[in-house]
Amino acid sequence: MRCLKFILLNTIAALVIYLIYCGTAKKEYNMQVVNIENRYLHFSLDDVNSCTQKLRNTDCKTIFEDSTLRVLKEWHKKYGIVASLYVMGDFTINSHYAKELIENSQWLKWGYHGTTASSRKEDMNIFYKQVMDSVGNDIIIDKCPRIHYFHANHSSCMRLKELGCIGFLTCDDWSFNAEKRGSNYYLTKEQSTTLEAHDRMLDTENNIYFIKTDFRLEHIKERFGNVANLIKYYNSKRENELIVFSHEWNFRNHLQECDSIFSWIHAGGHFNFPMHN
């Protein structure tokens, strides 16, 4: 009797462990490497909230009275850059600026970033509704956003797909920070490693792109020493999809580096959104 009870308890324990594993194990979706033929650069800022707060009322005559947007416009006029602003929290820009946002949407777009590091996103519906209530047109939305901490599980990504997303910008530091990073959307560790060697992959089951972020401005000195070395490195690698970013709160510390990088691309490539490639 004791032996039977022992076997039964062990069977139940094994079943519980199996069910827990099935509930937490990450399903591996089929990924296909996608090649990009022509070199382009995309620039973006994460953790955007200052400019959305500044433009929440009608005090400004133009959106470019905001210091962040003013710098981006100067770069657009000088080099032809395109830029995406990934909003942390609410999209609070007043509808007073809707026409101007739409008029500049061919080079300036806005995207959902998230408010927490959790892989389960809860506020994406709110963000997209706020954009439509304010602007009345989704032409300003970037369909390939970068999610906060690169944390969004399969369920969150599928919900964002329903809201219009066609892909996601992945982490820039997997090759040297994978253990600390932990996860990279719903990619397996092996898939994230494969992506490091390529520009983008397509989840052929869900028709979602994953585009590798190459570097952040804050890491230029640490990773390359200076911009000259960075340019030499990427010229030798011949990567055609260059995804560069920083954060709204500190990108002004790297204005000179940006000028050098944008001048380099302006001379031998072009600027575009990942959603258009």
Salt bridges, closest charged atoms under 4 A:
ASP46 OD1 - ARG146 NH1 2.86
ASP47 OD1 - HIS113 NE2 3.11
GLU103 OE2 - LYS99 NZ 2.30
GLU122 OE2 - ARG120 NE 3.15
ASP133 OD2 - LYS129 NZ 2.76
ASP142 OD2 - HIS42 NE2 3.94
GLU162 OE1 - ARG159 NH1 2.58
ASP172 OD2 - ARG216 NE 2.88
ASP172 OD2 - HIS219 ND1 3.89
ASP173 OD2 - ARG181 NH2 2.58
GLU205 OE1 - LYS27 NZ 3.91
ASP214 OD1 - LYS212 NZ 3.89
GLU218 OE2 - HIS247 ND1 2.66
GLU239 OE2 - LYS212 NZ 3.20
GLU239 OE2 - LYS237 NZ 2.74
GLU241 OE2 - ARG200 NH2 2.49
GLU257 OE2 - HIS254 ND1 3.66
